Amino acid sequence: MDDVSSVALSEFLVIKGNFVLRGKEPDGDSLRFVADEPNLFASLRNAHRIVPSGDGSVQLRLEAIDAPELHYIADTIRQPLGEQARDTLLKAVGFSDVTFTGAANVLVSDSEPDQVACAVLTKAADVHGRPIAYVLVGDEAEALDDGDTLVVDEDLLSSTLNFQMVETGDAYCFVYTSTPLPHRQILRAVARQVRQESRGVYERDTTSDFILRSQEEIGPNGQLIVPKLFRRCTDYLRDLEKGFDGTLPQWLESKPEENDKVVLFEDLVPFDDQVSVELSDLVRHVNDEIFVQTDFLNLTFVEK
């Protein structure tokens, strides 16, 4: 890829506003955001997918990270370390004394402060209408001008809360083709160091080989696996209850919308030699055991 193309892919739009919590259900990789100038969303790729709620807030998807699930499908479908990831992110944003309510203890009823000023750096919305964003707070956010377009270099990247969540091990590094290649390389290197030190999610991670007999096996008191795979396994288990008869790879093959396309080993092979496969190609299911036949840190998921 030439230098001009690399710069273009690293350019992000600055949108300033506030994170809000009250009446929301934040987790370790998504927050509700109210823009000061909502019309700025119109210039993003897939802007038509973004539909603000009644209070003007939109759900962000934090770029390049995937935190353990806290409330997937139902409030009771969650993973180990989901609460820890959420609490780490909220503290990093600047929220304290957060009060949670509801049967699952995930709905925010109060916080100090009520909202926090921030800046998001974004290029596009995902299939669910969430702007995909790096997020900044404090002096780093104040230094930026609303509506500017800028290149996110290594220094700026390392100031984002996304980077911090990878660095603490509270979230997995999880990248898509829409994430600029230099960012993928930087964040993977950080994640590999965290894993080598067996910190955060990597202290408990069992993605490469785990048992899947029921939701309990991968629930809050069970095995920790990459959240993307957790979501696929959860959906698979639900379909088993409805009568599906087959393995996880067979189920993925029957569900094109769930059978993600991935690029293998982009950091290790020349661009022309890179291979794209489907998630089902990388998973083996023998009796009750699931084997993932590659390192998730070597995967780049193809953005839909």
C-alpha positions as CSV (number, residue, x, y, z in Angstrom):
1,M,0.0,0.0,0.0
2,D,1.4,3.4,-0.9
3,D,2.0,6.2,1.6
4,V,-0.9,8.3,0.3
5,S,-3.4,5.4,0.8
6,S,-2.0,4.7,4.2
7,V,-2.6,8.3,5.3
8,A,-6.1,8.3,3.9
9,L,-7.0,5.2,5.9
10,S,-5.6,6.7,9.1
11,E,-7.7,9.9,8.8
12,F,-10.5,10.3,11.2
13,L,-13.2,12.9,11.8
14,V,-13.2,14.6,15.2
15,I,-16.7,14.8,16.8
16,K,-16.9,16.4,20.2
17,G,-19.6,15.9,22.8
18,N,-20.3,14.1,26.0
19,F,-20.5,10.5,27.3
20,V,-23.8,9.9,29.2
21,L,-24.6,7.1,31.6
22,R,-28.0,7.6,33.3
23,G,-30.6,5.2,32.0
24,K,-27.9,3.4,29.9
25,E,-26.2,0.0,30.0
26,P,-22.5,0.6,29.3
27,D,-20.0,-2.2,29.0
28,G,-16.3,-2.5,28.4
29,D,-16.3,-1.5,24.7
30,S,-19.4,0.6,24.1
31,L,-20.7,3.9,25.5
32,R,-23.6,6.3,24.7
33,F,-22.4,9.6,23.2
34,V,-24.2,12.8,22.6
35,A,-22.5,15.0,19.9
36,D,-22.3,18.7,20.2
37,E,-22.9,18.9,16.4
38,P,-24.9,15.8,15.4
39,N,-24.8,16.9,11.7
40,L,-21.2,15.8,11.6
41,F,-22.3,12.2,11.6
42,A,-23.6,12.8,8.0
43,S,-20.1,12.7,6.5
44,L,-19.3,9.3,7.9
45,R,-19.4,6.1,5.7
46,N,-22.7,4.3,6.3
47,A,-24.1,7.4,8.0
48,H,-27.6,6.4,7.1
49,R,-27.3,3.6,9.6
50,I,-27.0,6.0,12.6
51,V,-30.2,6.7,14.4
52,P,-29.9,8.7,17.6
53,S,-32.2,7.8,20.5
54,G,-34.7,10.3,22.0
55,D,-32.1,12.0,24.1
56,G,-29.8,12.5,21.1
57,S,-27.3,9.8,22.1
58,V,-25.8,7.1,19.9
59,Q,-24.1,3.9,20.9
60,L,-20.4,3.9,20.0
61,R,-18.4,0.8,19.1
62,L,-14.9,1.3,20.4
63,E,-12.4,0.7,17.6
64,A,-10.0,-2.3,17.7
65,I,-11.2,-3.8,21.0
66,D,-13.7,-6.4,22.2
67,A,-14.4,-6.6,25.9
68,P,-16.0,-9.6,27.7
69,E,-19.8,-9.5,27.3
70,L,-21.8,-8.0,30.1
71,H,-25.3,-8.3,28.7
72,Y,-25.5,-10.2,25.4
73,I,-29.1,-10.8,24.2
74,A,-30.4,-10.9,27.7
75,D,-29.0,-9.3,30.8
76,T,-28.1,-12.8,32.2
77,I,-26.0,-13.8,29.1
78,R,-22.5,-12.6,30.1
79,Q,-18.9,-13.6,30.4
80,P,-16.2,-13.6,33.1
81,L,-14.6,-10.2,33.7
82,G,-17.4,-8.3,32.0
83,E,-18.1,-6.1,35.0
84,Q,-14.4,-5.5,35.5
85,A,-14.0,-4.3,31.9
86,R,-16.9,-2.0,32.2
87,D,-15.8,-0.5,35.5
88,T,-12.2,0.0,34.2
89,L,-13.6,1.9,31.2
90,L,-15.9,4.1,33.2
91,K,-13.2,5.0,35.6
92,A,-10.8,5.8,32.7
93,V,-13.5,8.1,31.2
94,G,-13.9,9.9,34.5
95,F,-17.1,8.5,36.0
96,S,-17.2,7.6,39.7
97,D,-19.9,6.6,42.2
98,V,-21.8,4.8,39.5
99,T,-25.0,3.3,40.8
100,F,-26.4,0.3,38.9
101,T,-29.9,-1.0,39.2
102,G,-32.2,-3.7,37.8
103,A,-32.3,-7.4,38.2
104,A,-28.9,-7.8,36.4
105,N,-27.3,-4.8,38.0
106,V,-26.3,-3.2,34.6
107,L,-28.6,-0.2,34.2
108,V,-27.1,3.0,35.5
109,S,-29.4,5.0,37.8
110,D,-26.9,7.6,38.9
111,S,-23.2,8.7,38.5
112,E,-20.8,11.4,39.3
113,P,-20.5,13.4,37.2
114,D,-23.7,13.1,35.2
115,Q,-21.8,13.4,31.9
116,V,-18.2,13.7,30.7
117,A,-16.9,15.8,27.9
118,C,-15.0,13.9,25.2
119,A,-13.9,13.6,21.6
120,V,-14.5,10.7,19.3
121,L,-12.4,9.9,16.3
122,T,-14.4,8.1,13.7
123,K,-14.7,7.3,9.9
124,A,-17.8,5.1,9.7
125,A,-20.7,3.3,11.3
126,D,-21.0,-0.4,11.6
127,V,-23.9,-2.6,10.5
128,H,-25.7,-1.9,13.7
129,G,-25.5,1.9,13.2
130,R,-22.8,2.5,15.8
131,P,-20.0,4.9,14.9
132,I,-16.7,3.0,15.2
133,A,-14.6,5.3,17.3
134,Y,-11.4,5.9,19.2
135,V,-12.2,8.0,22.3
136,L,-10.4,10.7,24.1
137,V,-11.1,12.6,27.3
138,G,-9.4,15.3,29.3
139,D,-6.7,17.5,27.9
140,E,-6.3,15.2,24.8
141,A,-10.0,15.8,23.9
142,E,-9.9,19.5,24.6
143,A,-6.9,20.0,22.3
144,L,-8.9,18.9,19.3
145,D,-11.3,21.0,17.2
146,D,-14.8,19.8,16.4
147,G,-15.2,18.8,12.8
148,D,-11.5,18.5,12.0
149,T,-10.1,15.6,10.0
150,L,-6.7,14.3,11.3
151,V,-4.3,11.5,11.0
152,V,-4.2,9.3,14.1
153,D,-0.5,8.7,14.6
154,E,1.1,6.5,17.2
155,D,1.2,9.2,19.9
156,L,-2.5,10.1,19.5
157,L,-3.4,6.4,19.3
158,S,-1.7,5.7,22.6
159,S,-3.7,8.5,24.2
160,T,-7.0,6.8,23.4
161,L,-9.0,4.8,25.9
162,N,-9.1,2.0,23.3
163,F,-5.3,1.7,23.6
164,Q,-5.5,1.8,27.4
165,M,-8.1,-1.0,27.5
166,V,-5.7,-3.2,25.5
167,E,-2.7,-2.1,27.6
168,T,-4.4,-3.0,30.9
169,G,-5.7,-6.3,29.5
170,D,-9.3,-5.4,30.2
171,A,-10.2,-5.9,26.6
172,Y,-9.0,-8.1,23.8
173,C,-7.3,-6.5,20.8
174,F,-9.8,-7.2,18.0
175,V,-9.3,-5.6,14.6
176,Y,-11.2,-5.3,11.4
177,T,-10.1,-4.5,7.8
178,S,-11.5,-1.0,8.5
179,T,-8.8,-0.5,11.2
180,P,-5.7,1.2,9.7
181,L,-2.9,-1.3,9.3
182,P,-0.4,0.7,11.3
183,H,-2.9,0.7,14.2
184,R,-3.5,-3.0,13.9
185,Q,0.3,-3.6,14.1
186,I,0.7,-1.3,17.2
187,L,-2.2,-2.7,19.1
188,R,-1.3,-6.3,18.4
189,A,2.2,-5.7,19.7
190,V,0.7,-4.3,22.9
191,A,-1.7,-7.2,23.3
192,R,1.0,-9.8,22.7
193,Q,3.1,-8.3,25.5
194,V,0.1,-8.3,27.8
195,R,-0.5,-12.0,26.9
196,Q,3.1,-12.9,27.5
197,E,2.8,-11.4,31.0
198,S,-0.5,-13.3,31.5
199,R,-2.5,-10.2,32.5
200,G,-6.1,-9.3,32.3
201,V,-8.2,-11.3,29.9
202,Y,-5.2,-13.3,28.8
203,E,-4.7,-14.7,32.3
204,R,-8.0,-16.6,31.9
205,D,-8.4,-17.0,28.2
206,T,-9.2,-20.5,26.9
207,T,-10.2,-19.6,23.3
208,S,-7.9,-22.1,21.7
209,D,-9.5,-25.1,23.4
210,F,-12.7,-25.1,25.5
211,I,-15.7,-27.2,26.5
212,L,-19.1,-26.3,25.1
213,R,-21.9,-28.3,26.6
214,S,-24.1,-25.5,27.8
215,Q,-24.2,-21.7,28.2
216,E,-22.9,-22.3,31.8
217,E,-19.6,-23.5,30.4
218,I,-18.9,-20.1,28.9
219,G,-20.9,-18.1,31.4
220,P,-19.7,-15.7,34.1
221,N,-18.3,-18.5,36.2
222,G,-17.1,-20.5,33.3
223,Q,-14.4,-20.3,30.6
224,L,-13.4,-17.0,29.1
225,I,-13.2,-16.9,25.3
226,V,-12.9,-14.2,22.7
227,P,-16.2,-12.3,22.9
228,K,-16.9,-12.7,19.1
229,L,-16.7,-16.4,19.5
230,F,-18.7,-16.3,22.7
231,R,-21.5,-14.6,20.7
232,R,-21.4,-17.2,18.0
233,C,-21.4,-20.0,20.5
234,T,-24.3,-18.5,22.4
235,D,-26.4,-18.2,19.2
236,Y,-25.4,-21.8,18.3
237,L,-26.6,-23.1,21.7
238,R,-29.9,-21.2,21.3
239,D,-30.4,-22.9,17.9
240,L,-29.6,-26.3,19.4
241,E,-32.5,-25.8,21.8
242,K,-34.7,-25.0,18.8
243,G,-33.8,-28.2,17.0
244,F,-30.6,-27.6,15.1
245,D,-28.6,-30.8,14.7
246,G,-24.9,-30.3,14.0
247,T,-21.6,-29.0,15.1
248,L,-20.6,-25.4,15.6
249,P,-18.7,-25.2,12.2
250,Q,-21.8,-26.7,10.5
251,W,-24.0,-24.1,12.2
252,L,-21.6,-21.3,11.1
253,E,-21.8,-22.6,7.5
254,S,-25.6,-22.5,7.6
255,K,-25.5,-18.9,8.9
256,P,-23.6,-16.7,6.4
257,E,-24.3,-13.6,8.5
258,E,-22.6,-15.2,11.5
259,N,-19.8,-16.9,9.6
260,D,-17.3,-14.0,9.5
261,K,-14.7,-13.7,6.8
262,V,-11.2,-13.2,8.2
263,V,-7.7,-12.4,6.7
264,L,-5.0,-14.7,8.1
265,F,-1.5,-13.6,9.2
266,E,-1.4,-10.2,7.5
267,D,1.6,-9.2,9.6
268,L,3.6,-12.2,8.6
269,V,3.1,-12.6,4.8
270,P,3.2,-10.1,1.9
271,F,-0.1,-8.5,0.8
272,D,-0.3,-10.5,-2.4
273,D,0.0,-13.8,-0.4
274,Q,-2.6,-13.1,2.2
275,V,-5.5,-15.6,2.5
276,S,-9.1,-14.9,3.4
277,V,-11.2,-17.7,4.9
278,E,-14.4,-18.1,6.9
279,L,-14.6,-18.5,10.6
280,S,-16.0,-22.0,10.2
281,D,-12.7,-23.0,8.5
282,L,-10.8,-22.3,11.7
283,V,-13.0,-24.1,14.2
284,R,-13.1,-27.8,15.0
285,H,-15.8,-29.4,17.2
286,V,-15.1,-32.8,18.6
287,N,-17.6,-34.3,21.1
288,D,-18.0,-31.4,23.5
289,E,-14.7,-29.7,22.8
290,I,-14.1,-26.7,20.6
291,F,-10.6,-26.1,19.1
292,V,-9.6,-22.9,17.4
293,Q,-6.9,-23.7,14.9
294,T,-5.2,-20.3,14.8
295,D,-4.3,-17.4,17.1
296,F,-7.0,-14.8,17.2
297,L,-4.3,-12.1,17.3
298,N,-3.3,-13.2,13.8
299,L,-6.8,-12.5,12.4
300,T,-8.3,-9.5,10.8
301,F,-12.0,-9.6,10.5
302,V,-13.5,-8.3,7.3
303,E,-15.8,-5.3,8.0
304,K,-19.4,-5.9,6.8
